[in-house]
Structure formats: structure tokens, C-alpha cells
């Protein structure tokens, strides 16, 4: 939605634009990519962007696992959703960096940790590629058509608020950037019929059960906290948890959430019939 909205803002200003997403397994909280090209001339390239002028990071926890500046042009810019100042952010290279706490802006205005419109406001202020008024018009159109006029107006306000709060500087280039290992099988290794079997590779465990090596705690904006006094041990939270993160820890049947694998989806809190589970901000 952010990539498409940015493209629409560019078109409003008389430019050409192309936008598209790229993602693997579609699950809430999983890292995904989206690309936008903007030009004053017609755009014929439809590939991914491998040498971007600007990288936008909606979750700064990705900085610990992904080289977000891979391919970024030396004079490029990074816009990050972060509570830290740009000069305190270590990207492994020193580049022009803008930071805004888009999560707090979204919670304040949208009442949900959905940061795509807020981060667009930071992008507009940092790059000047699109004007804020064009961006607000595009947000009002795209989000308003899908979610209603009031939602479009609130998202436009989130973009303006983030625009005003964005701080620019230069990132630090201290940490050593190491390419992430990937499982790239030969045709002999591909399982017959597409039924992926479990196996150990240099990149880690792949196939069924691979989640034990892929802790997702960094994805969570919120985490559940259970009130033992209110809990009646109905186990509806255990039954509905999509990741199986709730387990019994004693003979009495006390419950524990394994936060290493909890994405903070809030299903447990929503299903609890006695309101014994509250969702609290995981990263402050």
C-alpha cells in the first residue's frame, strides 16, 4: 500500500510511476519488500530495484538481520522507522539517514501499529521527490476508497505528523555487514512433487519444523501479558494461538507464552472470555 500510494502521489504531480510488492509466505509480521520507480519519462523496466536511490525501512528490528543498504547508491538515502537519532543508527555504512518514530505516530493517530502512511510522510520530507500535499491526496484516495473517508483522513494526518517529526543526519558505519546465508538448492536437491522434506543446510534448518531456528520475537509490536488471578484455565488462548506459543509449565496447569516465537498477533487476547490477557507494547 505504501509503495502504491507513493506511485500515485508521483502521478498526481505529472510523473510516471510503477509500484509492486515482493513477498514469500504471506503471514502477518513477516518481512516483505515493495518497490517504486518514479521518472519524468515512461518507465519500461519491470524488474526489482537493485540499486535504489532511497531505502525505506518500516521496522528497525530488520537492521539486525538484513543488510538494508545492499545496493544503495553512495549518494542514496535511508528512511527508518526508529526511536533513535539518525547519528546513533548503525547501518554498516555512513549514508544520509532520516528517522521518525512512525510506530508511535501510528498508535497515536490510527490506534494501530500500521506505519505505512506515517513513513511516507518521512519519505516526502527527506527526499522531496513528492510534495506532502500530493501524498495526502494519494493517501486520501487509495485508503479512502478501500477503508472509508475518515480512515483516509486519519492516515493523511499520520503522514503529516511524521513529516513534522522526522529528523535527518548520517548513519554510523561501524558494524560489519555479512551477507545472509540462503538455501539455494540444485535441481538434484529439489524434493519430488514439491513436497519439501526437512533438511539441514548451511543456511540452517529448512522444511517442516524450521520455525525452531527462526525466532520471530523481533516482529512483535505488542506482546500478551496474562493476569493469573483472572485466568480460569479455559485454554481458549492455547487452542486459538496460531503459532503454538502457549504451553503449560507446572502440574497446576499454569500457562506461559514463549515470546521467542510470539508475533504479537493478539488472537489470544481477543479470544479470552474473561479479559485476562492484555496486549502491551513490546518495544518502547
N, C-alpha and C positions, 0 to 999 in steps of 0.2 A: 504493500500500500504506500509506503514512504517513497519508494523508487518511482512508482506510477504517478504519485502526486507531484513529485519534483519535475517529472517529464511534462505533466500537464501545465505546471506553472511556467515552464520554459516555452511551451507552445502559446500560452496566453500572451507572451511577450514577442511573438512572431518568429521564434526559433523552431528548429526541428528537434525531435527527441525520440529516443527509443528506450524502453524500460522492460525488464523481465527478471523473474526470480530464478534461483537455482537451489534446490534442496534435495536431500536424500529421504530417509524415512521421516514421514511427517508426524511429528509428535510435539506437543506443546513444550516450549523451553529449549528445544534442540537448536544448535547453531545453524543458521541458514545464510545464504548470500543473495544479494539482489544487485542489479547493475543498471545504471542510467547513462546514456550518451546524449549529449546536447551539442548542437552545432548550428551555425547560421546557414549551412548548406544541407542538402539532402543527405541522409545517413544510409549507407548501403551495407555497412558491416553489421552482422548479427551475432558475432561471437561474444564470449565473455570478455570483460575488460581485464587485460593482463598487465597493463602499465597505466594505472589510474592517476589522474591529477589530484583526486581527493578520495580519501577513505573515511567512511563514517562508521563508527563503532557504537552500537546501541547498548552494549553490555561490557563494562570494563573487565569483568572476570575472564573474558576471552583473551586478554593480554597475557595470561599465564600459560595458555595452551596453544595459541595460534599466532603466527607471525603476521600480524595485521598489515604491516607495511611492506610485505613482499611485493615487489614490482612497482612500488610507488616512485614516481619521478622525483629526482633530487630536490626540485623546487616545489614539490607537492605539499598537500595539507592534510592533516588528520583531525577529524572532529569526533570527540569522545564523550559519551555519557559517563561522567565521573564526578565524584565529590572532590577529587584532588585538583590542585592547581596544575596548569599545563607544565610548568617547570619541574614539578615533582613526579610526573608520569614518565616511566622508563619504557621506551619503545625499542631500545637497542640501537637506534639511530637518532640523531638530532634533527628534527624537522619542525616546521611550523605546525603548532598544535593548538586546538581550541577545546575547551572543556566546559561542560554545563551539567548540573545535576538534573538530568532530564527525568529520572525516576521520581524525584521529589516533586518536580513540576507536574508530572502526570498524576501522581497521587493527590496533589493539592487541587487540581482543576478537574481532572477526569475521574477521580476516585478509583483509579485502577492503574497498575504499573505498566501501561501501554505507552511506550516512549516514541513511537514513530513520528508523530506530528511535532512533538517538542524538539526532537533532534533536528528536524527540518528547519526550525527557526534558528538554531545554532549554525546550521549549514549556510543559511542565507546571510547571516551577519558576517560569518568568517570569510566566505568566498566572494560574495557579491555577484554570483553567477545568475541568481534570480532575485527580484525585489521581494520584500516582505509582503507587500500588498498583493502581488501576483500569487504568492504562495498561499496567502489567506483565502483568496478567491478559489484556488485549486482545491484547497482543503475543504472549503465550504461545499464545493460541487461534488467532489468524489466521496467524502464522508457523509455529506448531507443526503445524497441520493441513496446511499446504502443504509444509513442509520438514522436519518431524520435531521431536520434543520437545526434543532437545538444541539444535537451531538456535533454537527459540523461547526457550529459557532464555538462550542467549548474547545474543540480541537484546534481551531484557528487561534483561540486565546492562549492555548498551551504553546503554540508556535511563537506567538508574540512575546509571551513571558520568558521563554527560553532564549529568544533573541536578545532580550534586555539583560539577561543574567550571564550570557556567555563571556568567558574570559579567554584571551589568546596569549600565546607565548611560544616557547620552544621546548620540545620534549628532551629528556635526557637520553643519552646513548650509551648506557653503562652495561646492561646485561648482554650476554652473548646469545645471539639468535641461532637456534638449531632447528633445522627442518624436521617436521614431524614425520615419524615413520608411518608408512602406509602399506597396506596389504595389496600388492599388485600381482595377481596370480597369472601364471602362464595358462595356456589352454588345457595343458595336462592336469592342472590343479583344479579346474572348474568342476564342481560336482555334477554328476549326471542328472539330467532332468531339472536342473535348477534347484535341487533340494540341498541347501547349504548344510554341510556337516561341520561339527565342532573341530577346530584345529588350532594348534599353537604356531604362531609365526613370529618373525622379528618385530612386527608391529604390535604383538600381543595376542590375546585370545580372540578368535573370530567364530561366528556361528552361534547356535543356541547357548545361552549362559554367559555370553560375553559381557553382560552388564556388570559382572562381578569385578571386572577390571576397568570399568568406565563409570567412575563416581560422578554423579550429576549434581552434587550439593551446590556447586557454583552457579547452577542455573536458577536457583530459587530466589525470588524476591521476598517471599514470605515463607514462614515455617510454622507448622502446627504445634501448639502447646496445650496439653491435656490437663484438665482440672480433676485430680483423683477423687476429690470429695463429691463432685457432681457425677462422675462416671458410674454407670450402672452395669458395666461389662456386657452390654448387649452385643458387642463385637460387630456392629454395622460398619464402623470405620475400617476394621480389619477386612471385612467382606468386600467393601467397595474400593479399597485402595488399589489403584491400577498398577502400582509398582511392587506390591507385596512388601512394603517397608515396615509394617506394623507387626510386632512379634510379642509373644508372652515371655516374661523374664523371671517368673517365680511360680511356686506351687499355688500361690493365692490367685494367680492369673493377672498380675499387673501387666500393663501394656507399655511398650516402648516403640518409638518411631526411630528407625535407623536413618538419621539425617544424611548419611553419605549418599543415599540413593533416593532421597525425597526431593522432588522437583517443586514442592510447594504449590501443588495444583489446587488445594483447598477442598477436594472432594470429601475428605473425612469430616471436616468442619461442617460442610453443607449437609451431610447425611446424619450427623449426630442428633438424635431426637431430644436430648436433654441439654443441648448447648454447652457441652463440656469441653469442646475444642475451640480455641481461638487461633486465628492466623496473625502472627506477629512479624514485623519487618525483620528479614534475615540479615540484611546488610544495611548498616546505618552510617 
